[in-house]
Amino acid sequence: MNRRDFIRLAGLGAAGLMLDGCASATGRVPISANKKFPNIVYILTDDLGYGDVSCLNQNGRIKTSHIDSIAKEGMVFTDMHSGSAICTPTRYGILTGRYCWRCLKKGAVEGDSPHLIEDGRMTVASMLKMQGYHTACIGKWHLGMDWQKKNDNPEDIDFTKPVLHGPNTNGFDYSFCIPASTDMPPYVYVQNDAVTAVPNRVVKGTTGKLLLREGPTGADFEHVEVLSKLTEKAVAYIDQRSREDKPFFLYFSLTAPHTPILPVEAFQGKSGTNEYGDFVLQVDWTVGQVLKAIEQKGLKDNTLVIFTNDNGPSPNADFDELAAVGHHPAYVFRGHKADIFDGGHRVPFIARWPGKIKPSSVCDQAACLTDLMATAADITGCKLPDNAGEDSVSILAAMTGTAAVPLREAVVHHSVNGSFAIRQGKWKLIFCPDSGGWSPPKPDSAEARGLPAVQLYDMSDDIGEKQNLCQKYPDVVGRLTELLEQYVRNGRSTPGIPQKNNYTVEIVRKIDHS
């Protein structure tokens, strides 16, 4: 399938969308100094597939009517990528505007891991706070926080003491979060650096769709209730802020449809697929509750709503079970969560801002979730310092339809095991012979060892990444390799004074075949 066919078949017509010219990297849309800055509501789902959003997949079995309504009133980005194929690195990139591989070599942090965001680093929240915003983080944190211990025992958390270096340290005025995913202990709510209820039991580990790791669980924590409770908190926050004459930034990081896949009774059996599809419907309901609150409080016209996801869909959704009823969470893309292929990091991204973003519009430029920092700075007229947002490019001009050339020079991709890829225009160069993740060919497998060391795909004609052109176009391989090396060397991928990475970054993964 080529890029033109992909855009045509993506089901955008189902939501009444039409292709709209994207903005240029230099097209800045000034926000009048005497007009109130817009509220910004950033909804981030967890492990939702591109193909799970019905306006992006006309052949899908799940109807996401509330998410679709954002597309009908706003813009869809068909070529948006998370900063990584797994959760922690993507979240770091969203909040800092910096690729996480500059500080985390591979993988994700745990629920009891120390803080990842460096002390003093500017975040979207701290930047917007300086611009007069009230800021809130509700939902999944998964960026590490410093738990105080009992008697210096590194494994014995004192849940009665304040949690350090969480959301409030990183620019958020208010926070109500869980430490990591809903399958990673400790299972507690943390509100403004304090655990809301100390653990009174230990849940047992489970596998599959109900995946849980054994761990301490707060007295007020029930896994099946988490998404509903977070939804209530987000709606209450919007209600509270509607009473204040001050713009707000709500970073609403959902815990679903990540494992454990636990839709509440009202959605069980409603999707016509399986429990995962039912959970997606509950996610859509949550989005609807947020949109309803914004509208009922009279905030719609001056609120930028962004809906997106952290990485590709997880195999725990049971792809075979879903395929049997004609549903494919990764849509037409190769791979899934954890992979360097697009199925691992191409994500839904839909933005609505009445009067600024044209209804039913589409942008097909490649972009990255790290771009929130520069976009928010562009909206508020803030000039970022050289040591902030090193990999962030404003997409404001794309959203407002005032540009004509690509916004980004390139986008860098990263997989669960630390494999790299770089995308520029139609070309995507992968610096490993395998998936870099969980799908075949698996890293270090016999199959992978017989393949070329790199993979080059023409994404305009081969969106499924099936035909490796590395031997046919060595000049492209060389040029893209040099560009990625430059990004690593400079500590940034945007113009500005070179910065330092937190460790020595190696583009090619070392493979031990002994």
C-alpha positions as CSV (number, residue, x, y, z in Angstrom):
1,M,0.0,0.0,0.0
2,N,1.3,3.4,-0.9
3,R,0.9,6.7,1.1
4,R,-1.8,8.0,-1.2
5,D,-3.9,4.9,-0.8
6,F,-3.3,4.9,2.9
7,I,-4.7,8.4,3.3
8,R,-7.7,7.5,1.0
9,L,-8.5,4.3,2.9
10,A,-7.9,5.6,6.4
11,G,-11.6,6.3,6.8
12,L,-11.2,10.0,7.2
13,G,-14.2,10.6,5.0
14,A,-16.4,8.8,7.6
15,A,-15.9,11.8,9.8
16,G,-16.4,14.3,7.0
17,L,-12.7,15.2,6.9
18,M,-10.9,16.8,4.0
19,L,-7.2,17.2,3.1
20,D,-5.9,20.5,4.2
21,G,-2.5,22.1,3.4
22,C,-0.1,22.0,6.3
23,A,1.8,24.9,7.7
24,S,5.5,25.7,7.3
25,A,8.1,25.6,9.9
26,T,8.4,29.4,9.8
27,G,4.7,30.2,9.7
28,R,4.1,31.6,13.2
29,V,0.6,32.5,14.2
30,P,0.8,35.2,16.8
31,I,-1.6,35.1,19.7
32,S,-2.7,38.6,20.6
33,A,-1.2,39.7,23.9
34,N,-4.5,41.3,25.0
35,K,-6.5,38.1,24.5
36,K,-6.6,35.3,27.0
37,F,-4.4,32.3,26.2
38,P,-6.4,29.2,25.4
39,N,-6.9,26.4,27.9
40,I,-5.0,23.3,26.8
41,V,-6.4,19.9,27.5
42,Y,-4.0,17.1,26.5
43,I,-5.6,13.6,26.6
44,L,-3.1,10.8,26.3
45,T,-4.4,7.2,26.2
46,D,-2.3,4.2,27.0
47,D,-1.7,1.4,24.3
48,L,-4.5,2.4,22.1
49,G,-4.0,1.4,18.4
50,Y,-4.3,3.8,15.4
51,G,-6.8,1.4,14.0
52,D,-8.9,1.5,17.2
53,V,-10.1,5.1,16.4
54,S,-13.1,4.7,14.0
55,C,-12.6,7.9,12.0
56,L,-9.1,6.6,11.2
57,N,-10.2,3.1,10.3
58,Q,-13.4,2.7,8.3
59,N,-13.1,-1.0,8.5
60,G,-12.7,-1.2,12.2
61,R,-15.3,-2.8,14.5
62,I,-15.1,-0.3,17.3
63,K,-17.1,2.9,17.1
64,T,-15.3,5.8,18.9
65,S,-18.0,8.5,18.5
66,H,-16.6,11.0,21.0
67,I,-13.1,10.8,19.7
68,D,-14.5,11.1,16.1
69,S,-16.3,14.3,17.2
70,I,-12.9,15.9,17.9
71,A,-11.9,15.0,14.3
72,K,-15.1,16.4,12.8
73,E,-14.5,19.7,14.6
74,G,-10.8,19.8,14.2
75,M,-7.7,18.3,12.5
76,V,-6.4,14.8,12.2
77,F,-2.6,14.2,11.9
78,T,-2.2,11.0,9.9
79,D,1.6,10.7,10.4
80,M,2.1,11.5,14.1
81,H,4.7,9.5,16.0
82,S,5.3,8.9,19.7
83,G,8.9,9.5,20.8
84,S,9.2,5.8,21.6
85,A,7.4,2.5,21.1
86,I,6.8,2.2,24.8
87,C,5.3,4.4,27.6
88,T,7.9,6.0,29.9
89,P,10.2,7.5,27.1
90,T,7.1,8.9,25.3
91,R,5.9,10.6,28.4
92,Y,9.3,12.1,29.1
93,G,9.4,13.5,25.5
94,I,5.9,14.9,25.7
95,L,6.6,16.8,28.9
96,T,10.2,17.9,28.1
97,G,10.3,18.3,24.3
98,R,13.4,16.1,24.4
99,Y,14.0,12.6,23.0
100,C,14.1,10.3,26.0
101,W,17.0,8.2,24.5
102,R,19.2,11.1,25.4
103,C,18.8,10.1,29.1
104,L,17.4,6.5,29.1
105,K,19.1,3.9,27.0
106,K,16.2,1.6,26.6
107,G,13.1,0.3,28.3
108,A,10.8,1.9,30.9
109,V,11.0,2.8,34.6
110,E,9.0,0.8,37.2
111,G,6.4,2.1,39.7
112,D,9.0,2.4,42.4
113,S,11.8,3.7,40.3
114,P,13.5,7.1,41.1
115,H,12.6,10.2,39.2
116,L,13.7,10.4,35.5
117,I,13.1,14.0,34.6
118,E,16.3,15.8,35.5
119,D,16.3,18.4,38.3
120,G,15.7,21.8,37.0
121,R,14.7,20.7,33.5
122,M,11.9,22.8,32.0
123,T,8.6,20.9,31.3
124,V,5.6,22.0,29.3
125,A,3.9,22.5,32.7
126,S,6.6,24.7,34.2
127,M,6.8,26.7,31.1
128,L,3.1,27.3,30.9
129,K,3.0,28.0,34.6
130,M,5.5,30.9,34.0
131,Q,3.0,32.1,31.3
132,G,0.2,32.4,33.8
133,Y,-1.4,29.0,33.5
134,H,-2.7,26.8,36.2
135,T,-1.4,23.3,35.6
136,A,-2.7,19.8,36.5
137,C,-1.5,16.3,35.9
138,I,-4.2,13.6,36.3
139,G,-3.7,9.9,35.6
140,K,-0.7,7.8,34.8
141,W,2.7,9.3,35.7
142,H,5.3,6.6,34.9
143,L,8.3,8.9,35.0
144,G,9.6,7.8,38.3
145,M,9.3,9.5,41.7
146,D,11.3,9.2,44.8
147,W,9.7,7.1,47.6
148,Q,11.0,7.6,51.1
149,K,12.0,4.4,52.8
150,K,11.7,2.8,56.2
151,N,15.0,2.5,58.1
152,D,16.9,3.0,54.9
153,N,15.6,-0.3,53.5
154,P,15.6,0.2,49.7
155,E,12.6,-2.2,49.3
156,D,10.5,-1.0,52.1
157,I,8.5,2.1,51.1
158,D,7.1,4.4,53.8
159,F,3.8,5.3,52.3
160,T,3.0,7.8,55.1
161,K,5.7,10.1,54.0
162,P,5.6,12.6,51.1
163,V,6.6,11.4,47.6
164,L,9.4,13.5,46.1
165,H,10.2,14.6,42.6
166,G,6.7,13.7,41.2
167,P,4.4,15.9,39.1
168,N,4.4,18.8,41.5
169,T,8.1,19.1,41.4
170,N,7.9,19.2,37.6
171,G,5.6,22.2,37.1
172,F,2.1,20.9,38.0
173,D,0.1,22.9,40.5
174,Y,-2.2,20.0,41.1
175,S,-1.7,16.3,40.6
176,F,-3.7,13.1,41.1
177,C,-1.8,10.2,39.7
178,I,-0.9,6.5,39.9
179,P,2.9,5.9,39.9
180,A,3.1,3.9,36.7
181,S,0.8,1.6,34.7
182,T,-2.1,-0.2,36.3
183,D,-0.1,-3.4,36.1
184,M,2.9,-2.0,38.0
185,P,3.0,-1.7,41.8
186,P,2.7,0.1,44.1
187,Y,-1.0,0.3,43.4
188,V,-1.8,3.6,45.1
189,Y,-3.1,7.1,44.3
190,V,-0.8,10.0,44.8
191,Q,-2.4,13.4,45.2
192,N,-0.1,16.4,45.5
193,D,2.9,14.2,46.6
194,A,0.9,12.3,49.2
195,V,-0.5,8.8,49.1
196,T,-4.3,9.0,49.5
197,A,-4.5,5.6,51.4
198,V,-1.6,3.4,52.5
199,P,-1.6,-0.2,51.3
200,N,-3.7,-2.7,53.2
201,R,-3.1,-5.8,51.1
202,V,-0.9,-7.3,48.3
203,V,-2.6,-8.2,45.1
204,K,-1.4,-11.4,43.4
205,G,0.2,-11.5,40.0
206,T,-1.8,-12.5,36.9
207,T,-1.2,-12.8,33.1
208,G,-2.8,-12.2,29.8
209,K,-5.5,-9.5,29.4
210,L,-5.6,-9.2,33.2
211,L,-1.8,-8.8,33.6
212,L,-0.8,-7.6,37.0
213,R,2.5,-7.7,38.9
214,E,2.2,-8.7,42.5
215,G,2.5,-5.7,44.8
216,P,1.2,-3.6,47.7
217,T,-2.3,-2.0,47.1
218,G,-3.8,1.0,48.7
219,A,-6.9,0.7,50.8
220,D,-8.9,2.9,48.3
221,F,-7.4,1.3,45.1
222,E,-9.5,-1.1,43.0
223,H,-8.1,-1.8,39.6
224,V,-11.5,-1.8,37.8
225,E,-12.3,1.6,39.2
226,V,-9.2,3.4,38.2
227,L,-10.3,4.8,34.8
228,S,-13.6,6.0,36.2
229,K,-12.0,7.7,39.2
230,L,-9.5,9.5,37.0
231,T,-12.3,10.6,34.8
232,E,-14.2,12.0,37.8
233,K,-11.0,13.9,38.8
234,A,-10.5,15.4,35.4
235,V,-14.1,16.6,35.1
236,A,-14.0,18.0,38.6
237,Y,-10.8,19.9,37.7
238,I,-12.4,21.4,34.6
239,D,-15.3,22.5,36.7
240,Q,-13.1,24.1,39.3
241,R,-11.0,26.0,36.7
242,S,-14.1,27.2,34.9
243,R,-14.7,29.4,38.0
244,E,-11.3,31.1,37.7
245,D,-10.2,33.8,35.2
246,K,-7.0,32.0,34.4
247,P,-6.0,29.6,31.6
248,F,-5.3,26.1,32.5
249,F,-3.3,23.2,31.2
250,L,-4.6,19.7,31.9
251,Y,-2.4,16.8,31.1
252,F,-4.8,13.9,31.4
253,S,-2.9,10.6,31.0
254,L,-5.3,7.7,30.9
255,T,-4.5,4.2,32.2
256,A,-6.4,2.4,29.4
257,P,-6.8,0.3,27.3
258,H,-3.5,-0.9,28.9
259,T,-3.5,-4.1,30.9
260,P,-5.2,-5.1,33.1
261,I,-8.0,-4.9,30.6
262,L,-10.9,-4.3,32.9
263,P,-13.9,-2.5,31.3
264,V,-16.7,-1.7,33.8
265,E,-19.9,-3.6,33.5
266,A,-21.7,-0.9,31.4
267,F,-19.3,-1.5,28.5
268,Q,-18.8,-5.3,28.8
269,G,-19.9,-7.0,25.6
270,K,-20.8,-3.7,23.9
271,S,-18.0,-3.5,21.2
272,G,-18.7,-6.8,19.4
273,T,-15.1,-7.7,19.7
274,N,-13.5,-8.7,23.0
275,E,-12.7,-7.2,26.4
276,Y,-10.1,-5.0,24.8
277,G,-12.7,-3.5,22.4
278,D,-15.0,-2.9,25.3
279,F,-12.3,-1.1,27.2
280,V,-11.7,1.1,24.2
281,L,-15.3,2.0,24.3
282,Q,-14.9,3.0,27.9
283,V,-11.9,5.2,26.9
284,D,-14.1,6.9,24.3
285,W,-16.7,7.5,27.0
286,T,-14.0,9.1,29.2
287,V,-13.1,11.4,26.3
288,G,-16.8,12.2,26.0
289,Q,-17.0,13.2,29.6
290,V,-14.1,15.6,29.3
291,L,-15.6,17.2,26.1
292,K,-19.0,17.5,27.8
293,A,-17.5,19.2,30.8
294,I,-15.6,21.7,28.6
295,E,-18.8,22.5,26.7
296,Q,-21.1,22.7,29.7
297,K,-18.7,25.1,31.4
298,G,-18.6,27.4,28.4
299,L,-14.9,26.7,27.7
300,K,-15.1,25.1,24.3
301,D,-14.4,28.2,22.1
302,N,-11.1,29.0,24.0
303,T,-9.8,25.5,24.6
304,L,-7.3,23.5,22.5
305,V,-8.1,19.8,23.0
306,I,-5.5,17.3,21.8
307,F,-6.2,13.6,21.8
308,T,-3.4,11.2,21.3
309,N,-1.8,7.9,22.5
310,D,1.6,6.9,23.9
311,N,2.7,4.1,21.5
312,G,1.3,1.2,19.4
313,P,-1.2,-1.4,20.6
314,S,-0.1,-4.2,22.9
315,P,-0.3,-7.9,21.9
316,N,-2.2,-8.4,25.2
317,A,-5.2,-7.1,23.4
318,D,-5.2,-10.5,21.6
319,F,-4.7,-9.6,18.0
320,D,-5.8,-13.0,16.7
321,E,-9.1,-12.8,18.6
322,L,-9.7,-9.3,17.3
323,A,-8.7,-10.2,13.7
324,A,-11.3,-13.1,13.8
325,V,-14.0,-10.4,14.0
326,G,-12.4,-8.1,11.5
327,H,-10.6,-5.6,13.7
328,H,-6.9,-4.7,13.5
329,P,-5.7,-2.3,16.3
330,A,-2.4,-1.5,14.4
331,Y,-4.4,-0.8,11.2
332,V,-2.2,-1.4,8.1
333,F,1.1,-0.8,9.9
334,R,3.7,-3.4,10.5
335,G,4.4,-4.4,14.1
336,H,2.9,-3.2,17.4
337,K,3.9,-1.7,20.8
338,A,7.7,-2.0,21.5
339,D,8.7,-2.3,17.8
340,I,10.7,0.1,15.6
341,F,8.2,-0.5,12.8
342,D,5.4,2.1,12.5
343,G,3.0,-0.1,14.3
344,G,5.1,0.6,17.4
345,H,4.9,4.3,17.3
346,R,2.5,5.8,14.7
347,V,-0.3,7.1,16.9
348,P,-3.7,8.8,16.5
349,F,-3.4,12.6,17.0
350,I,-6.5,14.8,16.7
351,A,-6.7,18.5,17.7
352,R,-9.7,20.8,18.1
353,W,-9.5,24.6,18.7
354,P,-12.6,26.4,17.4
355,G,-11.8,29.4,15.3
356,K,-8.2,28.4,14.9
357,I,-8.3,24.9,13.6
358,K,-10.4,24.3,10.5
359,P,-13.1,21.6,11.1
360,S,-12.7,18.3,9.3
361,S,-9.2,19.0,8.2
362,V,-6.2,16.7,7.8
363,C,-2.4,17.1,8.1
364,D,-0.3,14.3,6.6
365,Q,3.1,15.7,7.6
366,A,5.3,13.6,9.9
367,A,5.5,15.0,13.4
368,C,6.3,13.8,16.9
369,L,4.7,14.0,20.4
370,T,7.8,15.8,21.6
371,D,6.4,18.8,19.7
372,L,4.0,19.8,22.4
373,M,6.6,21.9,24.2
374,A,7.5,24.1,21.2
375,T,3.8,24.3,20.2
376,A,2.7,25.5,23.6
377,A,5.6,28.0,23.6
378,D,4.5,29.2,20.2
379,I,0.9,29.7,21.4
380,T,2.0,31.8,24.3
381,G,4.9,33.6,22.7
382,C,7.5,32.1,25.0
383,K,11.0,31.9,23.7
384,L,12.5,28.6,24.9
385,P,16.0,28.6,26.3
386,D,18.6,26.4,24.5
387,N,18.5,23.8,27.2
388,A,14.8,23.1,26.8
389,G,12.7,21.5,24.1
390,E,15.8,20.3,22.2
391,D,13.8,18.0,20.0
392,S,10.5,19.9,19.9
393,V,9.1,21.7,16.8
394,S,6.0,23.8,16.8
395,I,3.1,22.4,14.9
396,L,0.9,25.4,15.5
397,A,1.2,26.5,11.9
398,A,0.1,23.0,10.8
399,M,-2.9,23.1,13.0
400,T,-4.0,26.6,11.8
401,G,-3.3,25.8,8.1
402,T,-0.8,28.6,7.4
403,A,2.2,26.6,6.2
404,A,3.3,25.0,2.9
405,V,6.5,23.1,3.6
406,P,7.5,20.4,6.1
407,L,7.6,21.5,9.7
408,R,10.3,19.0,10.7
409,E,13.6,18.1,9.2
410,A,13.2,14.5,10.4
411,V,11.7,12.4,13.2
412,V,13.7,9.9,15.2
413,H,12.1,6.7,16.4
414,H,13.2,4.4,19.2
415,S,12.1,0.9,20.3
416,V,11.9,-1.0,23.5
417,N,15.4,-2.5,23.2
418,G,17.1,0.8,22.2
419,S,17.0,0.4,18.4
420,F,16.9,3.6,16.3
421,A,15.2,4.7,13.1
422,I,15.0,8.1,11.4
423,R,12.3,9.3,9.1
424,Q,12.8,12.1,6.6
425,G,10.2,12.8,3.9
426,K,9.3,9.5,2.3
427,W,12.4,7.6,3.6
428,K,12.7,5.7,6.8
429,L,16.0,4.1,7.8
430,I,16.1,1.5,10.6
431,F,19.4,0.8,12.3
432,C,18.8,-2.9,13.0
433,P,17.9,-6.0,11.0
434,D,14.9,-6.9,13.2
435,S,11.8,-5.4,14.9
436,G,13.8,-4.0,17.8
437,G,10.9,-5.2,19.9
438,W,8.4,-8.0,20.3
439,S,7.2,-8.9,16.8
440,P,9.1,-11.0,14.3
441,P,11.9,-10.9,13.2
442,K,12.7,-10.7,16.9
443,P,16.1,-9.2,18.0
444,D,19.0,-11.6,17.9
445,S,16.8,-14.4,16.4
446,A,18.1,-16.8,13.7
447,E,15.8,-15.1,11.2
448,A,17.3,-11.6,12.0
449,R,20.9,-12.8,11.7
450,G,20.3,-13.6,8.0
451,L,19.0,-10.1,7.2
452,P,20.8,-6.9,6.2
453,A,22.2,-4.8,9.1
454,V,19.8,-1.9,8.3
455,Q,16.4,-1.4,6.7
456,L,15.3,1.3,4.4
457,Y,11.7,1.8,3.4
458,D,10.0,4.2,1.0
459,M,7.0,5.1,3.1
460,S,5.2,6.9,0.2
461,D,4.9,3.6,-1.6
462,D,5.4,0.9,1.1
463,I,3.6,2.0,4.2
464,G,3.7,-1.6,5.5
465,E,7.5,-1.6,5.5
466,K,7.8,-4.8,3.4
467,Q,10.5,-4.0,0.8
468,N,13.9,-3.2,2.2
469,L,15.7,-0.9,-0.2
470,C,19.0,-0.4,1.7
471,Q,21.1,-2.0,-1.0
472,K,19.4,-0.1,-3.8
473,Y,19.9,3.3,-2.3
474,P,23.2,3.4,-0.3
475,D,23.3,7.2,-0.8
476,V,20.1,7.6,1.2
477,V,21.3,5.3,3.9
478,G,24.5,7.4,4.2
479,R,22.7,10.7,4.2
480,L,20.2,9.6,6.9
481,T,22.9,8.0,9.0
482,E,24.9,11.2,8.9
483,L,21.8,13.2,10.0
484,L,21.1,11.0,12.9
485,E,24.7,11.1,14.0
486,Q,24.5,14.9,13.9
487,Y,21.4,14.9,16.1
488,V,23.2,12.7,18.6
489,R,26.4,14.7,18.5
490,N,24.6,18.0,18.9
491,G,22.4,16.9,21.8
492,R,19.5,18.3,19.9
493,S,17.6,18.0,16.5
494,T,16.5,21.6,16.4
495,P,18.5,24.8,15.8
496,G,20.4,26.2,18.8
497,I,23.4,25.8,20.9
498,P,24.6,22.2,21.1
499,Q,23.6,20.4,24.4
500,K,24.9,17.3,26.1
501,N,23.3,13.9,26.2
502,N,23.1,12.2,29.6
503,Y,25.3,9.3,28.4
504,T,27.2,8.2,25.3
505,V,24.5,7.4,22.8
506,E,25.2,4.5,20.4
507,I,23.1,4.4,17.3
508,V,23.8,0.8,16.3
509,R,22.8,-1.8,18.9
510,K,25.7,-4.1,19.9
511,I,24.7,-7.7,19.1
512,D,26.4,-10.7,20.7
513,H,26.1,-13.8,18.5
514,S,28.4,-15.9,20.6
